[in-house]
């Protein structure tokens, strides 16, 4: 059943994982979704079977796919207006990231998240100035990670060596991206999942909560599925974008 209010939501990094999970749920509820992809076929394949071509008629009618780079602020800005009515969007789901080389423990693009946030912040400011709407502040949901909290350990002790040794490069990028996002003045929720695994969203999600003053609710766990993270992002953040979410201005840790 469609939601009472149909929102405009931008997805950056929705070709898989948490972003795709949130996108599917937003589409299921009838929201207008604009997804920016470097290779649009990577997203189209999720909505077409192997025997089907990715024709517009086979894609969800509320899904608009724009081809472009999330590091290009102009490409991002082009997604911030709803194709249906020209209005400005209500929310942005940012879930881009990079993979770690097993040989070097580095990333092909070491600043992939930071550059993406920089582009998004510039795009939002430019669109706001162009429209002359200083009050327009869409909710920005940034998918980050556990293990980078400034308020103490938020991962099991057994995982600390893994986080410090193997995930140093992506965590540095996430820290820089979070700092950029937090200093932007935008409406923001940082979502920090535990180690991501495949699987369903059937288990209950525990929520670790941090505000500017420190930890408000402590929950520590090992893993959570991408499906579960996407479901929580949609239900607790994106679907609440117009009226405001209790989690705005906070960092939310999600775990099983």
KOLNUPA-227344 format. One record per atom (N, C-alpha, C): residue in one letter; x, y, z. Coordinates in steps of 0.2 Angstrom, whole numbers, plus 2048, in hexadecimal, padded with zeros to 3 digits. Layout:
// KOLNUPA-227344
aXYZ...
***
This chain:
// KOLNUPA-227344
x8047FA800x800800800x804806800x80380B7FCx8078117FCx806815802x80C819804x80C81D809x807823808x80482680Dx80082C80Cx803832809x80983380Bx80D839808x812836803x8128377FDx8178357F8x81D8397F8x8238377FAx82983B7FBx82D83A7F5x83283F7F4x83783E7EFx83E83D7F2x8418377F0x8478357F4x84C8337EFx8528367F0x8588357ECx85C82F7EFx85F82B7EBx8638257EDx86A8267E9x86F8267EDx8768267EBx8798207EDx87B81B7E9x87E8157EBx87980F7ECx87480F7E8x86E80A7E9x86E8047E4x8748037E1x8757FD7DDx8757F77E1x8767F77E7x8767F17EBx8767F27F2x8767ED7F7x8777EE7FEx8717F2801x8737F6806x86E7FA80Ax86A7FE806x86D802802x86A8077FDx8648047F9x8667FE7F6x8617FB7F2x85B7F87F6x85D7F67FCx8577F3801x8537F9802x8557FF804x851805806x84D807800x8518077FAx84D8097F4x8478057F2x8487FE7F3x8427FA7F1x83C7FB7F6x83E7FD7FCx8387FE800x8358057FFx83980A7FDx8368107FBx83280F7F5x83480C7F0x83080A7EAx8298077ECx82A8027F0x8247FE7F2x81F8027F5x8218077F9x81C80C7FCx81A8127F7x81C8127F1x81A8177ECx81D81D7ECx82381E7EFx8278247EFx82B8257E9x82C82B7E7x82F82C7E1x83782C7E2x83A8287DFx8418267E0x8468287DAx84B82C7DCx85082E7D7x85782B7D9x8598267D4x8608237D6x8658257D1x86B8287D4x8708297D0x8758247CFx8778217C9x87B81B7C9x88081D7C3x88781B7C4x88C81B7BFx88A8167B9x8878117BBx88580C7B6x87E80A7B8x87980D7B4x87280C7B5x8708047B5x8748017B1x8727FA7B0x8737F67B6x8777F87BBx8787F47C1x8727F57C6x86F7FA7C5x8687FB7C9x8637F87C5x8627F97BFx85D7F67BBx85C7EE7BBx8627EB7BCx8627E47BCx85E7E17C2x85E7E57C7x85A7E37CDx8527E37CCx8507E67C7x8497E67C6x8477E37C0x84C7DF7BCx84A7DB7B6x84D7D57B7x84A7D07B4x84C7C97B5x8527C87AFx8567C37AFx85B7C27ABx8597C27A3x8527C07A2x8507C079Bx84D7C6799x84C7CB79Ex8497D179Cx84E7D779Bx84D7DB796x8517E1795x84E7E679Ax8537EB79Cx8517F07A1x84D7F579Dx8477F479Bx8437F9798x8407FD79Dx83E80379Bx83B8087A0x8348057A3x83180179Ex82A7FE7A0x82B7F97A5x8317F67A6x8327F17ABx8357F37B2x8377F97B2x8397FC7B8x8337FF7BCx8347FF7C3x82E8027C7x82D8097C4x82780B7C3x8258127C0x8278187C4x8288177CBx82A81C7CFx83281D7D0x8368187CCx83D8197CCx84081C7C6x8448217C7x8478257C2x84F8247C3x8528217BEx8598207BFx85D8257BAx8628297BEx86682D7BAx86D82B7BAx87082B7B4x8778297B4x87C82E7B5x88082D7BAx8858327BCx8898307C1x88E8347C3x8938337C9x8918367CFx8908337D5x88F8367DBx89483B7DDx89A83B7DAx89F8407DCx89E8467D8x8998467D3x89884C7CFx8928507D2x8948567D5x88E8597D9x88985B7D4x88A85D7CEx88585F7C9x8808597C8x8838537C7x87F84D7C6x87B84C7CCx87D84D7D2x87984C7D8x8748517D8x8758577D7x87085D7D7x86B85B7D2x86C8587CCx8678577C7x8628527CAx86384E7CFx85F8497D2x85A84C7D8x85C8527DAx8588557E0x8518587DEx84F8587D8x84885A7D6x8448547D4x83E8537D6x83A84E7D4x83884E7CDx8398497C9x83784A7C2x82F84B7C1x82B8487C6x8248487C5x82184F7C5x8248547CAx82185A7CBx8268607CBx82D85E7CBx8328637CBx8338667D2x8308637D7x8318657DEx8388627E1x83A8657E6x8408637E9x83F85C7EDx8448587EEx8438517F1x8438527F9x84184D7FCx84084D803x84684A807x849845804x84F842807x85483F802x85A83E805x85F83B801x862835805x86382F802x866829805x86C828802x872829806x879829803x87C823806x87D81E801x880818803x8868157FFx88981A7FCx88F8187F7x8958167FCx8998127F9x89F8107FDx8A480C7F8x8A980A7FBx8AE8077F7x8B08007FAx8B37FC7F6x8B67F57F8x8BD7F67FAx8BF7F17FEx8C67F1801x8CA7EB7FDx8D07ED7FAx8D47E87F7x8D77E37FCx8D67DD7FBx8D97D8800x8E07D8800x8E37DB7FBx8EA7DA7FAx8EE7E07FDx8EB7E67FCx8EE7EC7FFx8EA7EF805x8E47ED806x8E07EF80Cx8DE7F780Bx8DF7F9804x8DD800803x8D77FF7FEx8D58057FCx8CF8067F8x8D18097F1x8CE8077ECx8D080A7E5x8CE8117E5x8C98137E8x8C781B7E9x8C781C7F1x8CD81E7F4x8CD81F7FBx8C98247FEx8C68287FAx8C182E7FDx8BB82D7FAx8B88277F8x8B28277F5x8AC82A7F8x8AC8297FFx8A682B803x8A7833804x8AD835806x8AE83C807x8AC840801x8AF83E7FBx8AD8427F5x8A68427F3x8A283C7F5x89B83C7F4x8978417F8x8998417FEx896846803x89784D801x89D84E7FFx89F8557FDx89B8577F7x89A8537F2x8968547ECx88F8557EEx88C8517F3x8858517F5x8848587F8x88885A7FDx887860801x8878667FCx88C8667F7x88C86C7F2x88686C7EEx8848667ECx87D8657E8x8778687ECx8778667F2x8718697F6x8718707F7x8778737F8x87887A7F9x87687E7F2x87987B7EDx87887E7E6x87087E7E5x86D8797E6x8668787E4x86287C7E9x86487D7EFx8608817F4x8618897F2x86788B7F0x8688927EEx8648937E7x86588E7E2x86188F7DCx85A8907DDx85788C7E1x85088C7E2x84E8927E7x8528957EAx85189A7EFx84D8987F5x84E8927F7x84A88F7FCx84F88D802x851892806x85689180Bx85388C810x84D88B811x84A886816x84A87F813x84B87E80Dx84B87780Ax85187380Dx85086E811x855869814x852862814x85485F80Ex85285880Ex856853813x85384E816x85684A81Ax85C846817x862846819x867843816x86983D81Bx868837818x86A83181Cx87182E819x87682E81Dx87C82B81Bx87E82581Ex87F82081Ax88181981Cx88881981Ex88A818824x891818826x893811829x89681182Ex89880A831x89980B839x89980583Cx89B805843x8A3805843x8A6806849x8AD806849x8B080D849x8AC812848x8B0819847x8AD81E84Cx8A981B851x8A6820856x8AB82485Ax8A982A85Bx8AE82E85Fx8AC82D867x8A7829868x8A482886Fx8A6821872x8AB81E870x8AD818873x8AB81286Ex8AD80C870x8AC80686Cx8A580586Bx8A3804864x89C802862x89C7FB85Fx8A27F785Fx8A27F185Cx8A47EC861x8A37E5861x8A57E0865x8AD7E0866x8B07DF86Bx8B77DF86Cx8BA7DA867x8B77D5866x8BA7D0861x8BB7D385Ax8B77D8858x8B87DA852x8BD7E0851x8BF7E3857x8C47E9856x8CA7E8852x8CD7E2852x8D37E184Ex8D17E1847x8CC7DE845x8C97DE83Ex8C87E583Cx8C57E9840x8C37F083Ex8C97F483Dx8CE7F3842x8D47F8842x8D97F683Cx8D97EF83Bx8DF7ED836x8DC7ED82Fx8D67EA82Ex8D47E9827x8CF7EE824x8CC7F2829x8C77F7826x8C97FE828x8D07FF828x8D380582Ax8D180A824x8D280881Ex8D180D818x8CA80F818x8C580B817x8BE80D817x8BC81181Dx8BE80F823x8BC813829x8BF81A829x8C581B826x8C7822826x8C3826821x8C182381Cx8BD826817x8B682881Ax8B382381Ex8AC824821x8AD82A826x8B282A82Ax8B382F82Fx8B383682Cx8B7837826x8B783D823x8B183F820x8AD83A81Dx8A783B81Ax8A283E81Fx8A283A825x89D83C82Bx89F84382Dx8A584582Dx8A784C830x8A485182Bx8A5850824x8A285481Fx89B855820x89784F821x89084F821x88E853827x89185282Dx88F855833x89085D833x89585F830x89786682Fx89286A82Ax88E866826x88B869821x88586D823x88286C828x87C86F82Ax87686C828x876867824x870863821x86D85F827x86785D826x86385882Ax866852829x86984E82Ex86D84982Dx86C843832x86C83D82Fx86D837834x872833831x877831836x87C82C834x87A825836x87A821831x87881A833x87F815832x880812838x88680E839x88580783Ax884803835x8837FC836x8897F8839x8877F383Cx88D7EE83Dx88F7EB837x8937E6837x8967E2831x8907E082Dx8907E1827x88A7E0823x88A7D9820x8857D5820x8847CF81Dx87E7CE819x87E7C9815x8787C8810x8737C4815x86D7C4812x8677C1816x8617C5816x85C7C381Ax8567C681Bx8567CC820x8507CF821x84F7D4826x84B7D282Bx84B7CB82Dx8467C8832x8487CA839x84E7CA83Bx8507CB842x84F7D2844x84E7D384Bx84D7DA84Ex8537DE84Dx8537E484Cx8587E884Bx8597EC852x85F7EC855x8617F085Bx8647F6858x8627FC85Cx86480285Ax86980585Fx86F80785Dx87480B861x87381285Fx873816864x87281D863x877822866x879826862x87E82B864x87C832862x87C837866x87B83E865x881842866x881849865x88784D866x88A84C86Cx88684B872x88984A878x88C84387Ax88B83E876x88D838877x888832876x88982D879x885827878x87F82887Cx879827878x87282787Cx86F82087Dx87181C879x86F815879x874810877x87780C87Ax87C807878x87A800876x87B7FE870x87A7F886Dx8807F6869x8837F086Bx8897ED867x8877E7864x8897E585Ex8887DF85Bx88D7DD856x88C7D7853x8917D584Ex88F7D7847x8897D5845x8877D683Ex8807D883Dx87E7DA837x8777DB835x8777DB82Ex8717D982Bx8707D8824x86F7DF820x8717DF81Ax8707E5816x8687E6815x8657E1814x85D7E2814x85A7E581Ax85D7E3820x85A7E6826x85C7ED827x8627EF825x8647F6825x8607FA821x85F7F881Ax85B7FB816x8547FC818x8517F781Bx84A7F781Ex8497FC823x84E7FC828x84E80182Dx84F80882Bx853809826x854810823x84E813820x84B80E81Cx844811819x83F81281Fx83E80D823x83880E828x83981382Dx83F81482Fx840818835x84381F833x84682082Dx84982682Bx845829824x84682681Fx843828818x83C82A819x83882581Bx83182681Bx82F82B820x83382D824x832833829x835839827x83883A821x83C83F81Fx83884681Fx83284681Dx82E84C81Dx82C84F824x82A84B829x82884D82Fx82E84D834x83484A832x83984A837x83A84483Bx84084283Cx84183B83Fx84583D846x84383984Bx846839851x84E838851x85083584Cx85783484Bx85B839848x85883F846x85C844842x861847847x867848844x86D84B848x87084684Cx86F84084Bx87283B84Fx87583584Ax87A83184Ex87D82B84Ax87982584Dx877821849x87381B84Bx877815849x87881184Ex87C80A84Cx87680584Cx877801847x8727FB846x8757F5846x8727F084Ax8757EA84Bx8707E584Cx8717DE84Cx86D7D984Ex86F7D7855
***
